């Protein structure tokens, strides 16, 4: 849920403080790396902020509603 909602702080809370997670961030690093919870929070914060949410707008005359 935390990942889908883009909540980096909630992701961090899922890991014990001494944990290390091995992650392959292909577009950001050269191969997989090990990160602590705080490091992962910063990385995922940046990833989530880079994502853009699009909006769809439909004109009323372009919408057909079935009876």
PDB file of N, CA, C and O in Angstrom, chain B, residues numbered from 101:
ATOM      1  N   UNK B 101       0.824  -1.196   0.000  1.00  0.00           N
ATOM      2  CA  UNK B 101       0.000   0.000   0.000  1.00  0.00           C
ATOM      3  C   UNK B 101       0.869   1.262   0.000  1.00  0.00           C
ATOM      4  O   UNK B 101       0.582   2.210  -0.731  1.00  0.00           O
ATOM      5  N   UNK B 102       1.916   1.278   0.806  1.00  0.00           N
ATOM      6  CA  UNK B 102       2.784   2.455   0.897  1.00  0.00           C
ATOM      7  C   UNK B 102       3.437   2.743  -0.452  1.00  0.00           C
ATOM      8  O   UNK B 102       3.558   3.898  -0.858  1.00  0.00           O
ATOM      9  N   UNK B 103       3.853   1.688  -1.138  1.00  0.00           N
ATOM     10  CA  UNK B 103       4.499   1.877  -2.438  1.00  0.00           C
ATOM     11  C   UNK B 103       3.504   2.424  -3.454  1.00  0.00           C
ATOM     12  O   UNK B 103       3.818   3.356  -4.193  1.00  0.00           O
ATOM     13  N   UNK B 104       2.315   1.851  -3.493  1.00  0.00           N
ATOM     14  CA  UNK B 104       1.300   2.283  -4.454  1.00  0.00           C
ATOM     15  C   UNK B 104       0.818   3.702  -4.197  1.00  0.00           C
ATOM     16  O   UNK B 104       0.421   4.401  -5.130  1.00  0.00           O
ATOM     17  N   UNK B 105       0.847   4.134  -2.947  1.00  0.00           N
ATOM     18  CA  UNK B 105       0.409   5.496  -2.644  1.00  0.00           C
ATOM     19  C   UNK B 105       1.543   6.509  -2.742  1.00  0.00           C
ATOM     20  O   UNK B 105       1.326   7.707  -2.562  1.00  0.00           O
ATOM     21  N   UNK B 106       2.762   6.027  -3.029  1.00  0.00           N
ATOM     22  CA  UNK B 106       3.886   6.935  -3.171  1.00  0.00           C
ATOM     23  C   UNK B 106       4.349   7.536  -1.855  1.00  0.00           C
ATOM     24  O   UNK B 106       4.781   8.688  -1.813  1.00  0.00           O
ATOM     25  N   UNK B 107       4.260   6.758  -0.774  1.00  0.00           N
ATOM     26  CA  UNK B 107       4.609   7.245   0.557  1.00  0.00           C
ATOM     27  C   UNK B 107       5.954   6.656   0.989  1.00  0.00           C
ATOM     28  O   UNK B 107       6.008   5.564   1.555  1.00  0.00           O
ATOM     29  N   UNK B 108       7.035   7.386   0.719  1.00  0.00           N
ATOM     30  CA  UNK B 108       8.376   6.907   1.037  1.00  0.00           C
ATOM     31  C   UNK B 108       8.580   6.745   2.536  1.00  0.00           C
ATOM     32  O   UNK B 108       9.279   5.827   2.966  1.00  0.00           O
ATOM     33  N   UNK B 109       7.989   7.610   3.331  1.00  0.00           N
ATOM     34  CA  UNK B 109       8.136   7.530   4.781  1.00  0.00           C
ATOM     35  C   UNK B 109       7.482   6.254   5.322  1.00  0.00           C
ATOM     36  O   UNK B 109       8.017   5.617   6.229  1.00  0.00           O
ATOM     37  N   UNK B 110       6.339   5.890   4.772  1.00  0.00           N
ATOM     38  CA  UNK B 110       5.674   4.654   5.188  1.00  0.00           C
ATOM     39  C   UNK B 110       6.478   3.430   4.773  1.00  0.00           C
ATOM     40  O   UNK B 110       6.492   2.428   5.487  1.00  0.00           O
ATOM     41  N   UNK B 111       7.152   3.501   3.619  1.00  0.00           N
ATOM     42  CA  UNK B 111       8.019   2.398   3.201  1.00  0.00           C
ATOM     43  C   UNK B 111       9.154   2.211   4.199  1.00  0.00           C
ATOM     44  O   UNK B 111       9.490   1.086   4.568  1.00  0.00           O
ATOM     45  N   UNK B 112       9.739   3.322   4.633  1.00  0.00           N
ATOM     46  CA  UNK B 112      10.830   3.254   5.604  1.00  0.00           C
ATOM     47  C   UNK B 112      10.365   2.585   6.894  1.00  0.00           C
ATOM     48  O   UNK B 112      11.100   1.796   7.487  1.00  0.00           O
ATOM     49  N   UNK B 113       9.162   2.895   7.322  1.00  0.00           N
ATOM     50  CA  UNK B 113       8.640   2.353   8.573  1.00  0.00           C
ATOM     51  C   UNK B 113       8.465   0.833   8.522  1.00  0.00           C
ATOM     52  O   UNK B 113       8.358   0.197   9.570  1.00  0.00           O
ATOM     53  N   UNK B 114       8.435   0.249   7.347  1.00  0.00           N
ATOM     54  CA  UNK B 114       8.271  -1.197   7.214  1.00  0.00           C
ATOM     55  C   UNK B 114       9.548  -1.966   7.527  1.00  0.00           C
ATOM     56  O   UNK B 114       9.505  -3.180   7.728  1.00  0.00           O
ATOM     57  N   UNK B 115      10.689  -1.270   7.571  1.00  0.00           N
ATOM     58  CA  UNK B 115      11.978  -1.929   7.768  1.00  0.00           C
ATOM     59  C   UNK B 115      12.549  -1.648   9.150  1.00  0.00           C
ATOM     60  O   UNK B 115      12.442  -0.530   9.654  1.00  0.00           O
ATOM     61  N   UNK B 116      13.156  -2.660   9.764  1.00  0.00           N
ATOM     62  CA  UNK B 116      13.851  -2.408  11.031  1.00  0.00           C
ATOM     63  C   UNK B 116      15.021  -1.455  10.783  1.00  0.00           C
ATOM     64  O   UNK B 116      15.573  -1.424   9.683  1.00  0.00           O
ATOM     65  N   UNK B 117      15.395  -0.691  11.784  1.00  0.00           N
ATOM     66  CA  UNK B 117      16.447   0.313  11.639  1.00  0.00           C
ATOM     67  C   UNK B 117      17.782  -0.220  11.172  1.00  0.00           C
ATOM     68  O   UNK B 117      18.516   0.489  10.484  1.00  0.00           O
ATOM     69  N   UNK B 118      18.122  -1.464  11.529  1.00  0.00           N
ATOM     70  CA  UNK B 118      19.417  -2.031  11.145  1.00  0.00           C
ATOM     71  C   UNK B 118      19.364  -2.825   9.841  1.00  0.00           C
ATOM     72  O   UNK B 118      20.378  -3.383   9.422  1.00  0.00           O
ATOM     73  N   UNK B 119      18.227  -2.885   9.210  1.00  0.00           N
ATOM     74  CA  UNK B 119      18.053  -3.674   7.982  1.00  0.00           C
ATOM     75  C   UNK B 119      18.803  -3.059   6.807  1.00  0.00           C
ATOM     76  O   UNK B 119      19.004  -1.847   6.740  1.00  0.00           O
ATOM     77  N   UNK B 120      19.206  -3.915   5.895  1.00  0.00           N
ATOM     78  CA  UNK B 120      19.765  -3.495   4.613  1.00  0.00           C
ATOM     79  C   UNK B 120      18.978  -4.224   3.537  1.00  0.00           C
ATOM     80  O   UNK B 120      18.729  -5.425   3.647  1.00  0.00           O
ATOM     81  N   UNK B 121      18.589  -3.500   2.503  1.00  0.00           N
ATOM     82  CA  UNK B 121      17.815  -4.083   1.409  1.00  0.00           C
ATOM     83  C   UNK B 121      18.626  -3.923   0.132  1.00  0.00           C
ATOM     84  O   UNK B 121      19.128  -2.839  -0.165  1.00  0.00           O
ATOM     85  N   UNK B 122      18.748  -4.998  -0.613  1.00  0.00           N
ATOM     86  CA  UNK B 122      19.488  -4.957  -1.879  1.00  0.00           C
ATOM     87  C   UNK B 122      18.483  -4.641  -2.982  1.00  0.00           C
ATOM     88  O   UNK B 122      17.509  -5.368  -3.174  1.00  0.00           O
ATOM     89  N   UNK B 123      18.732  -3.542  -3.708  1.00  0.00           N
ATOM     90  CA  UNK B 123      17.803  -3.063  -4.727  1.00  0.00           C
ATOM     91  C   UNK B 123      18.575  -2.760  -6.001  1.00  0.00           C
ATOM     92  O   UNK B 123      19.671  -2.202  -5.949  1.00  0.00           O
ATOM     93  N   UNK B 124      18.012  -3.120  -7.132  1.00  0.00           N
ATOM     94  CA  UNK B 124      18.603  -2.793  -8.425  1.00  0.00           C
ATOM     95  C   UNK B 124      17.813  -1.638  -9.020  1.00  0.00           C
ATOM     96  O   UNK B 124      16.695  -1.827  -9.499  1.00  0.00           O
ATOM     97  N   UNK B 125      18.385  -0.454  -8.992  1.00  0.00           N
ATOM     98  CA  UNK B 125      17.749   0.747  -9.553  1.00  0.00           C
ATOM     99  C   UNK B 125      18.414   1.043 -10.889  1.00  0.00           C
ATOM    100  O   UNK B 125      19.233   1.955 -10.998  1.00  0.00           O
ATOM    101  N   UNK B 126      18.064   0.282 -11.879  1.00  0.00           N
ATOM    102  CA  UNK B 126      18.740   0.282 -13.180  1.00  0.00           C
ATOM    103  C   UNK B 126      18.948   1.661 -13.783  1.00  0.00           C
ATOM    104  O   UNK B 126      20.009   1.933 -14.346  1.00  0.00           O
ATOM    105  N   UNK B 127      17.975   2.519 -13.679  1.00  0.00           N
ATOM    106  CA  UNK B 127      18.106   3.836 -14.290  1.00  0.00           C
ATOM    107  C   UNK B 127      18.907   4.811 -13.429  1.00  0.00           C
ATOM    108  O   UNK B 127      19.263   5.895 -13.891  1.00  0.00           O
ATOM    109  N   UNK B 128      19.193   4.434 -12.179  1.00  0.00           N
ATOM    110  CA  UNK B 128      19.875   5.348 -11.266  1.00  0.00           C
ATOM    111  C   UNK B 128      21.287   4.911 -10.898  1.00  0.00           C
ATOM    112  O   UNK B 128      22.136   5.758 -10.617  1.00  0.00           O
ATOM    113  N   UNK B 129      21.557   3.602 -10.894  1.00  0.00           N
ATOM    114  CA  UNK B 129      22.864   3.097 -10.478  1.00  0.00           C
ATOM    115  C   UNK B 129      23.357   2.039 -11.447  1.00  0.00           C
ATOM    116  O   UNK B 129      22.624   1.589 -12.327  1.00  0.00           O
ATOM    117  N   UNK B 130      24.606   1.651 -11.271  1.00  0.00           N
ATOM    118  CA  UNK B 130      25.201   0.576 -12.072  1.00  0.00           C
ATOM    119  C   UNK B 130      25.037  -0.748 -11.329  1.00  0.00           C
ATOM    120  O   UNK B 130      25.975  -1.214 -10.682  1.00  0.00           O
ATOM    121  N   UNK B 131      23.882  -1.343 -11.414  1.00  0.00           N
ATOM    122  CA  UNK B 131      23.635  -2.618 -10.745  1.00  0.00           C
ATOM    123  C   UNK B 131      22.995  -2.445  -9.384  1.00  0.00           C
ATOM    124  O   UNK B 131      22.609  -1.346  -8.986  1.00  0.00           O
ATOM    125  N   UNK B 132      22.893  -3.564  -8.683  1.00  0.00           N
ATOM    126  CA  UNK B 132      22.200  -3.534  -7.395  1.00  0.00           C
ATOM    127  C   UNK B 132      23.117  -3.015  -6.291  1.00  0.00           C
ATOM    128  O   UNK B 132      24.337  -3.166  -6.349  1.00  0.00           O
ATOM    129  N   UNK B 133      22.507  -2.412  -5.303  1.00  0.00           N
ATOM    130  CA  UNK B 133      23.202  -1.827  -4.156  1.00  0.00           C
ATOM    131  C   UNK B 133      22.398  -2.145  -2.887  1.00  0.00           C
ATOM    132  O   UNK B 133      21.201  -2.429  -2.951  1.00  0.00           O
ATOM    133  N   UNK B 134      23.066  -2.093  -1.760  1.00  0.00           N
ATOM    134  CA  UNK B 134      22.395  -2.290  -0.475  1.00  0.00           C
ATOM    135  C   UNK B 134      22.119  -0.931   0.160  1.00  0.00           C
ATOM    136  O   UNK B 134      22.985  -0.058   0.190  1.00  0.00           O
ATOM    137  N   UNK B 135      20.893  -0.767   0.668  1.00  0.00           N
ATOM    138  CA  UNK B 135      20.473   0.499   1.264  1.00  0.00           C
ATOM    139  C   UNK B 135      19.854   0.251   2.625  1.00  0.00           C
ATOM    140  O   UNK B 135      19.185  -0.760   2.841  1.00  0.00           O
ATOM    141  N   UNK B 136      20.080   1.182   3.543  1.00  0.00           N
ATOM    142  CA  UNK B 136      19.405   1.177   4.825  1.00  0.00           C
ATOM    143  C   UNK B 136      18.057   1.859   4.672  1.00  0.00           C
ATOM    144  O   UNK B 136      17.792   2.470   3.636  1.00  0.00           O
ATOM    145  N   UNK B 137      17.196   1.765   5.687  1.00  0.00           N
ATOM    146  CA  UNK B 137      15.856   2.353   5.610  1.00  0.00           C
ATOM    147  C   UNK B 137      15.848   3.848   5.275  1.00  0.00           C
ATOM    148  O   UNK B 137      15.040   4.291   4.459  1.00  0.00           O
ATOM    149  N   UNK B 138      16.732   4.622   5.893  1.00  0.00           N
ATOM    150  CA  UNK B 138      16.779   6.063   5.622  1.00  0.00           C
ATOM    151  C   UNK B 138      17.203   6.362   4.196  1.00  0.00           C
ATOM    152  O   UNK B 138      16.665   7.265   3.556  1.00  0.00           O
ATOM    153  N   UNK B 139      18.172   5.599   3.701  1.00  0.00           N
ATOM    154  CA  UNK B 139      18.624   5.780   2.323  1.00  0.00           C
ATOM    155  C   UNK B 139      17.514   5.438   1.343  1.00  0.00           C
ATOM    156  O   UNK B 139      17.304   6.148   0.359  1.00  0.00           O
ATOM    157  N   UNK B 140      16.802   4.348   1.613  1.00  0.00           N
ATOM    158  CA  UNK B 140      15.693   3.964   0.729  1.00  0.00           C
ATOM    159  C   UNK B 140      14.598   5.016   0.728  1.00  0.00           C
ATOM    160  O   UNK B 140      13.994   5.290  -0.308  1.00  0.00           O
ATOM    161  N   UNK B 141      14.344   5.603   1.888  1.00  0.00           N
ATOM    162  CA  UNK B 141      13.321   6.651   1.948  1.00  0.00           C
ATOM    163  C   UNK B 141      13.682   7.810   1.021  1.00  0.00           C
ATOM    164  O   UNK B 141      12.830   8.307   0.284  1.00  0.00           O
ATOM    165  N   UNK B 142      14.941   8.237   1.057  1.00  0.00           N
ATOM    166  CA  UNK B 142      15.379   9.346   0.205  1.00  0.00           C
ATOM    167  C   UNK B 142      15.295   8.962  -1.266  1.00  0.00           C
ATOM    168  O   UNK B 142      14.817   9.744  -2.087  1.00  0.00           O
ATOM    169  N   UNK B 143      15.756   7.764  -1.601  1.00  0.00           N
ATOM    170  CA  UNK B 143      15.726   7.306  -2.997  1.00  0.00           C
ATOM    171  C   UNK B 143      14.291   7.251  -3.508  1.00  0.00           C
ATOM    172  O   UNK B 143      13.992   7.766  -4.586  1.00  0.00           O
ATOM    173  N   UNK B 144      13.395   6.622  -2.728  1.00  0.00           N
ATOM    174  CA  UNK B 144      12.010   6.499  -3.184  1.00  0.00           C
ATOM    175  C   UNK B 144      11.269   7.830  -3.169  1.00  0.00           C
ATOM    176  O   UNK B 144      10.357   8.030  -3.971  1.00  0.00           O
ATOM    177  N   UNK B 145      11.638   8.738  -2.281  1.00  0.00           N
ATOM    178  CA  UNK B 145      11.051  10.080  -2.312  1.00  0.00           C
ATOM    179  C   UNK B 145      11.351  10.744  -3.650  1.00  0.00           C
ATOM    180  O   UNK B 145      10.474  11.353  -4.262  1.00  0.00           O
ATOM    181  N   UNK B 146      12.590  10.622  -4.094  1.00  0.00           N
ATOM    182  CA  UNK B 146      12.971  11.211  -5.374  1.00  0.00           C
ATOM    183  C   UNK B 146      12.262  10.532  -6.541  1.00  0.00           C
ATOM    184  O   UNK B 146      11.823  11.195  -7.480  1.00  0.00           O
ATOM    185  N   UNK B 147      12.155   9.226  -6.475  1.00  0.00           N
ATOM    186  CA  UNK B 147      11.465   8.487  -7.540  1.00  0.00           C
ATOM    187  C   UNK B 147       9.991   8.882  -7.592  1.00  0.00           C
ATOM    188  O   UNK B 147       9.451   9.139  -8.668  1.00  0.00           O
ATOM    189  N   UNK B 148       9.342   8.928  -6.428  1.00  0.00           N
ATOM    190  CA  UNK B 148       7.921   9.279  -6.384  1.00  0.00           C
ATOM    191  C   UNK B 148       7.694  10.709  -6.862  1.00  0.00           C
ATOM    192  O   UNK B 148       6.709  10.970  -7.553  1.00  0.00           O
ATOM    193  N   UNK B 149       8.575  11.636  -6.514  1.00  0.00           N
ATOM    194  CA  UNK B 149       8.417  13.027  -6.938  1.00  0.00           C
ATOM    195  C   UNK B 149       8.609  13.185  -8.441  1.00  0.00           C
ATOM    196  O   UNK B 149       8.049  14.098  -9.047  1.00  0.00           O
ATOM    197  N   UNK B 150       9.391  12.309  -9.038  1.00  0.00           N
ATOM    198  CA  UNK B 150       9.644  12.383 -10.474  1.00  0.00           C
ATOM    199  C   UNK B 150       8.467  11.862 -11.299  1.00  0.00           C
ATOM    200  O   UNK B 150       8.367  12.145 -12.493  1.00  0.00           O
ATOM    201  N   UNK B 151       7.584  11.106 -10.664  1.00  0.00           N
ATOM    202  CA  UNK B 151       6.431  10.560 -11.373  1.00  0.00           C
ATOM    203  C   UNK B 151       5.382  11.643 -11.562  1.00  0.00           C
ATOM    204  O   UNK B 151       5.087  12.406 -10.643  1.00  0.00           O
ATOM    205  N   UNK B 152       4.840  11.700 -12.728  1.00  0.00           N
ATOM    206  CA  UNK B 152       3.815  12.694 -13.027  1.00  0.00           C
ATOM    207  C   UNK B 152       2.455  12.022 -13.126  1.00  0.00           C
ATOM    208  O   UNK B 152       2.311  10.953 -13.721  1.00  0.00           O
ATOM    209  N   UNK B 153       1.486  12.656 -12.545  1.00  0.00           N
ATOM    210  CA  UNK B 153       0.117  12.165 -12.629  1.00  0.00           C
ATOM    211  C   UNK B 153      -0.591  12.950 -13.708  1.00  0.00           C
ATOM    212  O   UNK B 153      -0.613  14.180 -13.685  1.00  0.00           O
ATOM    213  N   UNK B 154      -1.159  12.245 -14.637  1.00  0.00           N
ATOM    214  CA  UNK B 154      -1.878  12.910 -15.714  1.00  0.00           C
ATOM    215  C   UNK B 154      -3.352  13.069 -15.395  1.00  0.00           C
ATOM    216  O   UNK B 154      -3.907  12.343 -14.570  1.00  0.00           O
ATOM    217  N   UNK B 155      -3.958  13.998 -16.039  1.00  0.00           N
ATOM    218  CA  UNK B 155      -5.396  14.208 -15.878  1.00  0.00           C
ATOM    219  C   UNK B 155      -6.065  14.007 -17.221  1.00  0.00           C
ATOM    220  O   UNK B 155      -5.546  14.407 -18.263  1.00  0.00           O
ATOM    221  N   UNK B 156      -7.206  13.392 -17.176  1.00  0.00           N
ATOM    222  CA  UNK B 156      -8.008  13.213 -18.380  1.00  0.00           C
ATOM    223  C   UNK B 156      -9.232  14.104 -18.269  1.00  0.00           C
ATOM    224  O   UNK B 156      -9.896  14.143 -17.233  1.00  0.00           O
ATOM    225  N   UNK B 157      -9.516  14.803 -19.325  1.00  0.00           N
ATOM    226  CA  UNK B 157     -10.722  15.641 -19.349  1.00  0.00           C
ATOM    227  C   UNK B 157     -11.527  15.280 -20.588  1.00  0.00           C
ATOM    228  O   UNK B 157     -11.006  15.190 -21.700  1.00  0.00           O
ATOM    229  N   UNK B 158     -12.776  15.085 -20.358  1.00  0.00           N
ATOM    230  CA  UNK B 158     -13.673  14.754 -21.456  1.00  0.00           C
ATOM    231  C   UNK B 158     -14.708  15.864 -21.581  1.00  0.00           C
ATOM    232  O   UNK B 158     -15.251  16.352 -20.590  1.00  0.00           O
ATOM    233  N   UNK B 159     -14.961  16.243 -22.807  1.00  0.00           N
ATOM    234  CA  UNK B 159     -16.054  17.202 -23.028  1.00  0.00           C
ATOM    235  C   UNK B 159     -17.366  16.412 -22.923  1.00  0.00           C
ATOM    236  O   UNK B 159     -17.444  15.273 -23.385  1.00  0.00           O
ATOM    237  N   UNK B 160     -18.388  17.013 -22.320  1.00  0.00           N
ATOM    238  CA  UNK B 160     -19.668  16.313 -22.174  1.00  0.00           C
ATOM    239  C   UNK B 160     -20.201  15.767 -23.508  1.00  0.00           C
ATOM    240  O   UNK B 160     -20.810  14.698 -23.542  1.00  0.00           O
ATOM    241  N   UNK B 161     -19.977  16.486 -24.578  1.00  0.00           N
ATOM    242  CA  UNK B 161     -20.500  16.037 -25.878  1.00  0.00           C
ATOM    243  C   UNK B 161     -19.731  14.825 -26.432  1.00  0.00           C
ATOM    244  O   UNK B 161     -20.182  14.193 -27.388  1.00  0.00           O
ATOM    245  N   UNK B 162     -18.580  14.501 -25.839  1.00  0.00           N
ATOM    246  CA  UNK B 162     -17.813  13.350 -26.285  1.00  0.00           C
ATOM    247  C   UNK B 162     -18.118  12.081 -25.487  1.00  0.00           C
ATOM    248  O   UNK B 162     -17.561  11.021 -25.773  1.00  0.00           O
ATOM    249  N   UNK B 163     -18.991  12.182 -24.497  1.00  0.00           N
ATOM    250  CA  UNK B 163     -19.316  11.047 -23.652  1.00  0.00           C
ATOM    251  C   UNK B 163     -20.688  10.501 -24.019  1.00  0.00           C
ATOM    252  O   UNK B 163     -21.675  11.235 -24.065  1.00  0.00           O
ATOM    253  N   UNK B 164     -20.732   9.185 -24.283  1.00  0.00           N
ATOM    254  CA  UNK B 164     -21.988   8.500 -24.578  1.00  0.00           C
ATOM    255  C   UNK B 164     -22.294   7.559 -23.419  1.00  0.00           C
ATOM    256  O   UNK B 164     -21.473   6.705 -23.085  1.00  0.00           O
ATOM    257  N   UNK B 165     -23.438   7.702 -22.817  1.00  0.00           N
ATOM    258  CA  UNK B 165     -23.832   6.844 -21.712  1.00  0.00           C
ATOM    259  C   UNK B 165     -24.892   5.875 -22.211  1.00  0.00           C
ATOM    260  O   UNK B 165     -25.910   6.274 -22.776  1.00  0.00           O
ATOM    261  N   UNK B 166     -24.626   4.580 -21.986  1.00  0.00           N
ATOM    262  CA  UNK B 166     -25.590   3.564 -22.412  1.00  0.00           C
ATOM    263  C   UNK B 166     -26.818   3.616 -21.522  1.00  0.00           C
ATOM    264  O   UNK B 166     -26.711   3.855 -20.319  1.00  0.00           O
ATOM    265  N   UNK B 167     -27.988   3.391 -22.113  1.00  0.00           N
ATOM    266  CA  UNK B 167     -29.247   3.419 -21.359  1.00  0.00           C
ATOM    267  C   UNK B 167     -29.397   2.270 -20.415  1.00  0.00           C
ATOM    268  O   UNK B 167     -30.408   2.170 -19.719  1.00  0.00           O
TER     269      UNK B 167
END
